[in-house]
Amino acid sequence: MEFGAHLPLIDFGAGFSHRRLKTYARAAAESGYRYLCANDHLLYAKPWLDGPTALAAVIEDSRDLTLATTVALPVLRGPLQLAKALTALDVLSDGRMLVGVGPGSSARDYATLGLPFDERWRLFNESIPVLRTLLEGGELAPRSPQRPGPPIWIGSWGSPAGLRRVARLGDGWLASAYNTTPDAFAAGLERLGPALRDAGKDPASFPNALATAWLYVDDDPARVEHVLADVLAPMLNRPVESLLELALPIGPAEVCAERLSAFAAAGVERVFLWPLHDDVQQLELFQNRVAPLVGRS
């Protein structure tokens, strides 16, 4: 199992600065992560830095990490504008972009732009072929250094319709760590296989990742409860009980490793982690105490 790190785009109290982003990106590269990710929200309950801009700000500090959008929003940003920005990121990073896309889940975003939220899937389906054509050349210049273009992974929580969309339109599947479980992921992967074969793709070589795996490694039950009840639950607008039913890497190192091992057994190939506090310390703590145990729990 490979690991990536989400950039700290949400303000959990530490504030925003270019220096903080650069320090985080360097720590991810030096600690053994393979991906550096940026989620995409336009309007959100908490202050949120723009994802593509943040990736551009740390290209040099990210060294050889794959840069991933998890996910970018072609319906809301527009496929042409998004393709231009992502191609620039791919050019400036010497071909290290992985393009994860989804329709977005915010009705507020759609209302602000005057778009019908209940038609988001239709609009998304229409946007992906346009985005792919542009990323693979189209009329954009300069072109991506990747050929035919950067891979496009489709975000889906694992519904049958969503997985058919992944198979039809995507080069990979991005699942959501706080909207699935190991059992649900395994069931989704089983459904994805026939859909991929119908699309003329090989299930054995079709990649996947689990994005937005909220991370907090700590042996203190009181601090873990605080992170769940006072940080994560209100941000996601979910009761703590529903979060406890998931397999998020939050808690003692052994518990985090056991949960990720269950995802590995279910077929998850990559996990993209997002520390909820003490960003750099958590990245290092995970690699030192959790990663060595994954697969052996």
TORKOL-4160 file (C-alpha; in steps of 0.2 Angstrom, whole numbers, padded with zeros to 4 digits, m for minus):
297
<pt num="1" X="0000" Y="0000" Z="0000"/>
<pt num="2" X="0006" Y="0017" Z="m0005"/>
<pt num="3" X="0003" Y="0033" Z="0005"/>
<pt num="4" X="0000" Y="0051" Z="0000"/>
<pt num="5" X="m0003" Y="0067" Z="0010"/>
<pt num="6" X="m0017" Y="0080" Z="0007"/>
<pt num="7" X="m0011" Y="0098" Z="0008"/>
<pt num="8" X="m0018" Y="0107" Z="0024"/>
<pt num="9" X="m0030" Y="0118" Z="0014"/>
<pt num="10" X="m0043" Y="0119" Z="0029"/>
<pt num="11" X="m0039" Y="0131" Z="0043"/>
<pt num="12" X="m0040" Y="0120" Z="0059"/>
<pt num="13" X="m0033" Y="0135" Z="0069"/>
<pt num="14" X="m0015" Y="0135" Z="0063"/>
<pt num="15" X="m0019" Y="0148" Z="0049"/>
<pt num="16" X="m0013" Y="0149" Z="0032"/>
<pt num="17" X="0005" Y="0154" Z="0025"/>
<pt num="18" X="0016" Y="0150" Z="0010"/>
<pt num="19" X="0029" Y="0144" Z="0022"/>
<pt num="20" X="0018" Y="0132" Z="0031"/>
<pt num="21" X="0013" Y="0124" Z="0014"/>
<pt num="22" X="0031" Y="0123" Z="0009"/>
<pt num="23" X="0036" Y="0115" Z="0025"/>
<pt num="24" X="0022" Y="0102" Z="0024"/>
<pt num="25" X="0026" Y="0097" Z="0006"/>
<pt num="26" X="0045" Y="0095" Z="0010"/>
<pt num="27" X="0040" Y="0084" Z="0025"/>
<pt num="28" X="0029" Y="0073" Z="0015"/>
<pt num="29" X="0043" Y="0071" Z="0002"/>
<pt num="30" X="0056" Y="0067" Z="0015"/>
<pt num="31" X="0045" Y="0056" Z="0025"/>
<pt num="32" X="0042" Y="0043" Z="0011"/>
<pt num="33" X="0025" Y="0048" Z="0005"/>
<pt num="34" X="0022" Y="0046" Z="m0014"/>
<pt num="35" X="0008" Y="0058" Z="m0018"/>
<pt num="36" X="0004" Y="0076" Z="m0013"/>
<pt num="37" X="m0015" Y="0080" Z="m0015"/>
<pt num="38" X="m0026" Y="0095" Z="m0015"/>
<pt num="39" X="m0045" Y="0093" Z="m0013"/>
<pt num="40" X="m0057" Y="0106" Z="m0021"/>
<pt num="41" X="m0071" Y="0116" Z="m0013"/>
<pt num="42" X="m0076" Y="0133" Z="m0018"/>
<pt num="43" X="m0087" Y="0138" Z="m0003"/>
<pt num="44" X="m0086" Y="0128" Z="0013"/>
<pt num="45" X="m0091" Y="0128" Z="0031"/>
<pt num="46" X="m0073" Y="0132" Z="0036"/>
<pt num="47" X="m0060" Y="0143" Z="0027"/>
<pt num="48" X="m0052" Y="0133" Z="0012"/>
<pt num="49" X="m0037" Y="0137" Z="0002"/>
<pt num="50" X="m0039" Y="0135" Z="m0017"/>
<pt num="51" X="m0032" Y="0118" Z="m0021"/>
<pt num="52" X="m0024" Y="0120" Z="m0038"/>
<pt num="53" X="m0016" Y="0136" Z="m0032"/>
<pt num="54" X="m0009" Y="0127" Z="m0017"/>
<pt num="55" X="m0001" Y="0114" Z="m0028"/>
<pt num="56" X="0007" Y="0127" Z="m0039"/>
<pt num="57" X="0014" Y="0135" Z="m0023"/>
<pt num="58" X="0024" Y="0119" Z="m0018"/>
<pt num="59" X="0029" Y="0111" Z="m0034"/>
<pt num="60" X="0048" Y="0113" Z="m0031"/>
<pt num="61" X="0046" Y="0108" Z="m0012"/>
<pt num="62" X="0036" Y="0092" Z="m0018"/>
<pt num="63" X="0052" Y="0085" Z="m0026"/>
<pt num="64" X="0047" Y="0069" Z="m0035"/>
<pt num="65" X="0030" Y="0067" Z="m0027"/>
<pt num="66" X="0015" Y="0064" Z="m0039"/>
<pt num="67" X="0003" Y="0079" Z="m0038"/>
<pt num="68" X="m0015" Y="0074" Z="m0037"/>
<pt num="69" X="m0032" Y="0083" Z="m0037"/>
<pt num="70" X="m0044" Y="0074" Z="m0026"/>
<pt num="71" X="m0055" Y="0079" Z="m0033"/>
<pt num="72" X="m0056" Y="0094" Z="m0045"/>
<pt num="73" X="m0073" Y="0101" Z="m0051"/>
<pt num="74" X="m0074" Y="0103" Z="m0070"/>
<pt num="75" X="m0093" Y="0107" Z="m0069"/>
<pt num="76" X="m0090" Y="0121" Z="m0057"/>
<pt num="77" X="m0073" Y="0127" Z="m0064"/>
<pt num="78" X="m0077" Y="0124" Z="m0082"/>
<pt num="79" X="m0067" Y="0110" Z="m0091"/>
<pt num="80" X="m0057" Y="0123" Z="m0102"/>
<pt num="81" X="m0052" Y="0133" Z="m0087"/>
<pt num="82" X="m0048" Y="0118" Z="m0077"/>
<pt num="83" X="m0038" Y="0109" Z="m0091"/>
<pt num="84" X="m0028" Y="0125" Z="m0093"/>
<pt num="85" X="m0023" Y="0126" Z="m0075"/>
<pt num="86" X="m0020" Y="0107" Z="m0073"/>
<pt num="87" X="m0009" Y="0107" Z="m0089"/>
<pt num="88" X="0001" Y="0121" Z="m0082"/>
<pt num="89" X="0004" Y="0111" Z="m0066"/>
<pt num="90" X="0009" Y="0096" Z="m0076"/>
<pt num="91" X="0021" Y="0106" Z="m0087"/>
<pt num="92" X="0029" Y="0115" Z="m0072"/>
<pt num="93" X="0030" Y="0098" Z="m0062"/>
<pt num="94" X="0038" Y="0089" Z="m0077"/>
<pt num="95" X="0023" Y="0078" Z="m0079"/>
<pt num="96" X="0019" Y="0073" Z="m0061"/>
<pt num="97" X="0000" Y="0077" Z="m0062"/>
<pt num="98" X="m0014" Y="0065" Z="m0058"/>
<pt num="99" X="m0031" Y="0072" Z="m0062"/>
<pt num="100" X="m0044" Y="0066" Z="m0050"/>
<pt num="101" X="m0062" Y="0074" Z="m0054"/>
<pt num="102" X="m0079" Y="0073" Z="m0047"/>
<pt num="103" X="m0095" Y="0084" Z="m0048"/>
<pt num="104" X="m0094" Y="0091" Z="m0031"/>
<pt num="105" X="m0106" Y="0088" Z="m0017"/>
<pt num="106" X="m0110" Y="0106" Z="m0012"/>
<pt num="107" X="m0127" Y="0113" Z="m0017"/>
<pt num="108" X="m0122" Y="0130" Z="m0011"/>
<pt num="109" X="m0108" Y="0130" Z="m0025"/>
<pt num="110" X="m0120" Y="0126" Z="m0038"/>
<pt num="111" X="m0133" Y="0139" Z="m0032"/>
<pt num="112" X="m0120" Y="0152" Z="m0032"/>
<pt num="113" X="m0115" Y="0149" Z="m0050"/>
<pt num="114" X="m0133" Y="0147" Z="m0055"/>
<pt num="115" X="m0132" Y="0129" Z="m0060"/>
<pt num="116" X="m0145" Y="0115" Z="m0056"/>
<pt num="117" X="m0138" Y="0104" Z="m0042"/>
<pt num="118" X="m0149" Y="0090" Z="m0047"/>
<pt num="119" X="m0142" Y="0089" Z="m0064"/>
<pt num="120" X="m0124" Y="0089" Z="m0058"/>
<pt num="121" X="m0121" Y="0071" Z="m0063"/>
<pt num="122" X="m0127" Y="0074" Z="m0081"/>
<pt num="123" X="m0116" Y="0090" Z="m0082"/>
<pt num="124" X="m0101" Y="0080" Z="m0075"/>
<pt num="125" X="m0103" Y="0066" Z="m0088"/>
<pt num="126" X="m0103" Y="0079" Z="m0102"/>
<pt num="127" X="m0088" Y="0088" Z="m0095"/>
<pt num="128" X="m0076" Y="0073" Z="m0094"/>
<pt num="129" X="m0074" Y="0070" Z="m0113"/>
<pt num="130" X="m0071" Y="0088" Z="m0115"/>
<pt num="131" X="m0058" Y="0089" Z="m0101"/>
<pt num="132" X="m0049" Y="0073" Z="m0108"/>
<pt num="133" X="m0048" Y="0080" Z="m0126"/>
<pt num="134" X="m0041" Y="0097" Z="m0119"/>
<pt num="135" X="m0028" Y="0088" Z="m0107"/>
<pt num="136" X="m0023" Y="0077" Z="m0122"/>
<pt num="137" X="m0019" Y="0091" Z="m0133"/>
<pt num="138" X="m0034" Y="0099" Z="m0140"/>
<pt num="139" X="m0031" Y="0117" Z="m0143"/>
<pt num="140" X="m0021" Y="0120" Z="m0127"/>
<pt num="141" X="m0003" Y="0125" Z="m0128"/>
<pt num="142" X="0009" Y="0121" Z="m0121"/>
<pt num="143" X="0004" Y="0103" Z="m0120"/>
<pt num="144" X="0006" Y="0091" Z="m0105"/>
<pt num="145" X="0022" Y="0082" Z="m0105"/>
<pt num="146" X="0013" Y="0065" Z="m0102"/>
<pt num="147" X="0006" Y="0056" Z="m0117"/>
<pt num="148" X="m0007" Y="0056" Z="m0122"/>
<pt num="149" X="m0011" Y="0066" Z="m0106"/>
<pt num="150" X="m0011" Y="0065" Z="m0087"/>
<pt num="151" X="m0022" Y="0051" Z="m0081"/>
<pt num="152" X="m0040" Y="0055" Z="m0076"/>
<pt num="153" X="m0047" Y="0046" Z="m0060"/>
<pt num="154" X="m0065" Y="0047" Z="m0056"/>
<pt num="155" X="m0072" Y="0050" Z="m0039"/>
<pt num="156" X="m0086" Y="0039" Z="m0033"/>
<pt num="157" X="m0092" Y="0033" Z="m0016"/>
<pt num="158" X="m0095" Y="0016" Z="m0023"/>
<pt num="159" X="m0113" Y="0016" Z="m0030"/>
<pt num="160" X="m0117" Y="0005" Z="m0045"/>
<pt num="161" X="m0120" Y="0020" Z="m0056"/>
<pt num="162" X="m0104" Y="0028" Z="m0050"/>
<pt num="163" X="m0093" Y="0013" Z="m0053"/>
<pt num="164" X="m0100" Y="0012" Z="m0071"/>
<pt num="165" X="m0095" Y="0030" Z="m0073"/>
<pt num="166" X="m0078" Y="0026" Z="m0066"/>
<pt num="167" X="m0076" Y="0012" Z="m0079"/>
<pt num="168" X="m0083" Y="0021" Z="m0093"/>
<pt num="169" X="m0074" Y="0038" Z="m0091"/>
<pt num="170" X="m0059" Y="0035" Z="m0080"/>
<pt num="171" X="m0041" Y="0029" Z="m0079"/>
<pt num="172" X="m0043" Y="0025" Z="m0060"/>
<pt num="173" X="m0055" Y="0025" Z="m0046"/>
<pt num="174" X="m0055" Y="0038" Z="m0031"/>
<pt num="175" X="m0065" Y="0032" Z="m0016"/>
<pt num="176" X="m0069" Y="0042" Z="m0001"/>
<pt num="177" X="m0062" Y="0036" Z="0016"/>
<pt num="178" X="m0076" Y="0044" Z="0026"/>
<pt num="179" X="m0089" Y="0038" Z="0014"/>
<pt num="180" X="m0085" Y="0019" Z="0014"/>
<pt num="181" X="m0078" Y="0005" Z="0024"/>
<pt num="182" X="m0067" Y="m0010" Z="0020"/>
<pt num="183" X="m0082" Y="m0021" Z="0017"/>
<pt num="184" X="m0091" Y="m0008" Z="0006"/>
<pt num="185" X="m0075" Y="m0005" Z="m0004"/>
<pt num="186" X="m0072" Y="m0023" Z="m0007"/>
<pt num="187" X="m0090" Y="m0025" Z="m0013"/>
<pt num="188" X="m0088" Y="m0010" Z="m0025"/>
<pt num="189" X="m0071" Y="m0017" Z="m0032"/>
<pt num="190" X="m0081" Y="m0033" Z="m0036"/>
<pt num="191" X="m0094" Y="m0023" Z="m0045"/>
<pt num="192" X="m0081" Y="m0013" Z="m0054"/>
<pt num="193" X="m0073" Y="m0028" Z="m0062"/>
<pt num="194" X="m0087" Y="m0032" Z="m0074"/>
<pt num="195" X="m0090" Y="m0014" Z="m0079"/>
<pt num="196" X="m0072" Y="m0012" Z="m0083"/>
<pt num="197" X="m0072" Y="m0027" Z="m0094"/>
<pt num="198" X="m0088" Y="m0021" Z="m0103"/>
<pt num="199" X="m0078" Y="m0005" Z="m0106"/>
<pt num="200" X="m0063" Y="m0014" Z="m0113"/>
<pt num="201" X="m0052" Y="m0011" Z="m0098"/>
<pt num="202" X="m0042" Y="m0024" Z="m0088"/>
<pt num="203" X="m0048" Y="m0024" Z="m0070"/>
<pt num="204" X="m0031" Y="m0031" Z="m0064"/>
<pt num="205" X="m0022" Y="m0015" Z="m0070"/>
<pt num="206" X="m0035" Y="m0002" Z="m0066"/>
<pt num="207" X="m0028" Y="0008" Z="m0051"/>
<pt num="208" X="m0038" Y="0015" Z="m0036"/>
<pt num="209" X="m0035" Y="0025" Z="m0021"/>
<pt num="210" X="m0044" Y="0030" Z="m0005"/>
<pt num="211" X="m0044" Y="0049" Z="m0003"/>
<pt num="212" X="m0047" Y="0061" Z="0012"/>
<pt num="213" X="m0042" Y="0048" Z="0025"/>
<pt num="214" X="m0043" Y="0060" Z="0040"/>
<pt num="215" X="m0028" Y="0056" Z="0051"/>
<pt num="216" X="m0024" Y="0058" Z="0070"/>
<pt num="217" X="m0012" Y="0046" Z="0078"/>
<pt num="218" X="m0013" Y="0047" Z="0097"/>
<pt num="219" X="m0013" Y="0035" Z="0112"/>
<pt num="220" X="m0023" Y="0047" Z="0123"/>
<pt num="221" X="m0042" Y="0043" Z="0122"/>
<pt num="222" X="m0047" Y="0061" Z="0128"/>
<pt num="223" X="m0037" Y="0069" Z="0114"/>
<pt num="224" X="m0044" Y="0057" Z="0101"/>
<pt num="225" X="m0062" Y="0060" Z="0107"/>
<pt num="226" X="m0059" Y="0079" Z="0106"/>
<pt num="227" X="m0053" Y="0077" Z="0088"/>
<pt num="228" X="m0068" Y="0067" Z="0083"/>
<pt num="229" X="m0081" Y="0077" Z="0093"/>
<pt num="230" X="m0075" Y="0095" Z="0092"/>
<pt num="231" X="m0066" Y="0095" Z="0075"/>
<pt num="232" X="m0071" Y="0082" Z="0063"/>
<pt num="233" X="m0090" Y="0079" Z="0067"/>
<pt num="234" X="m0095" Y="0097" Z="0066"/>
<pt num="235" X="m0085" Y="0100" Z="0050"/>
<pt num="236" X="m0093" Y="0085" Z="0042"/>
<pt num="237" X="m0110" Y="0089" Z="0050"/>
<pt num="238" X="m0111" Y="0071" Z="0056"/>
<pt num="239" X="m0113" Y="0063" Z="0073"/>
<pt num="240" X="m0098" Y="0055" Z="0081"/>
<pt num="241" X="m0107" Y="0039" Z="0081"/>
<pt num="242" X="m0107" Y="0038" Z="0062"/>
<pt num="243" X="m0088" Y="0042" Z="0062"/>
<pt num="244" X="m0085" Y="0028" Z="0074"/>
<pt num="245" X="m0093" Y="0016" Z="0062"/>
<pt num="246" X="m0080" Y="0020" Z="0048"/>
<pt num="247" X="m0062" Y="0014" Z="0047"/>
<pt num="248" X="m0053" Y="0031" Z="0048"/>
<pt num="249" X="m0035" Y="0031" Z="0055"/>
<pt num="250" X="m0039" Y="0040" Z="0071"/>
<pt num="251" X="m0032" Y="0034" Z="0087"/>
<pt num="252" X="m0018" Y="0023" Z="0093"/>
<pt num="253" X="m0005" Y="0018" Z="0080"/>
<pt num="254" X="m0010" Y="0000" Z="0082"/>
<pt num="255" X="m0028" Y="0004" Z="0079"/>
<pt num="256" X="m0024" Y="0015" Z="0064"/>
<pt num="257" X="m0013" Y="0001" Z="0056"/>
<pt num="258" X="m0027" Y="m0012" Z="0059"/>
<pt num="259" X="m0040" Y="m0001" Z="0050"/>
<pt num="260" X="m0028" Y="0002" Z="0035"/>
<pt num="261" X="m0024" Y="m0016" Z="0034"/>
<pt num="262" X="m0042" Y="m0020" Z="0032"/>
<pt num="263" X="m0043" Y="m0008" Z="0018"/>
<pt num="264" X="m0027" Y="m0016" Z="0010"/>
<pt num="265" X="m0035" Y="m0033" Z="0012"/>
<pt num="266" X="m0051" Y="m0026" Z="0003"/>
<pt num="267" X="m0040" Y="m0021" Z="m0012"/>
<pt num="268" X="m0036" Y="m0003" Z="m0008"/>
<pt num="269" X="m0019" Y="0001" Z="m0016"/>
<pt num="270" X="m0016" Y="0019" Z="m0010"/>
<pt num="271" X="m0022" Y="0030" Z="0004"/>
<pt num="272" X="m0021" Y="0049" Z="0004"/>
<pt num="273" X="m0020" Y="0055" Z="0022"/>
<pt num="274" X="m0026" Y="0072" Z="0030"/>
<pt num="275" X="m0019" Y="0076" Z="0047"/>
<pt num="276" X="m0032" Y="0085" Z="0058"/>
<pt num="277" X="m0019" Y="0094" Z="0069"/>
<pt num="278" X="0000" Y="0095" Z="0071"/>
<pt num="279" X="0002" Y="0092" Z="0052"/>
<pt num="280" X="0020" Y="0089" Z="0050"/>
<pt num="281" X="0021" Y="0079" Z="0066"/>
<pt num="282" X="0007" Y="0068" Z="0061"/>
<pt num="283" X="0015" Y="0064" Z="0044"/>
<pt num="284" X="0031" Y="0059" Z="0053"/>
<pt num="285" X="0022" Y="0049" Z="0067"/>
<pt num="286" X="0012" Y="0040" Z="0054"/>
<pt num="287" X="0027" Y="0034" Z="0044"/>
<pt num="288" X="0037" Y="0029" Z="0060"/>
<pt num="289" X="0023" Y="0021" Z="0070"/>
<pt num="290" X="0009" Y="0016" Z="0058"/>
<pt num="291" X="0015" Y="0012" Z="0041"/>
<pt num="292" X="0027" Y="m0002" Z="0046"/>
<pt num="293" X="0012" Y="m0011" Z="0054"/>
<pt num="294" X="0000" Y="m0010" Z="0039"/>
<pt num="295" X="m0002" Y="m0027" Z="0032"/>
<pt num="296" X="0004" Y="m0036" Z="0047"/>
<pt num="297" X="m0011" Y="m0031" Z="0059"/>
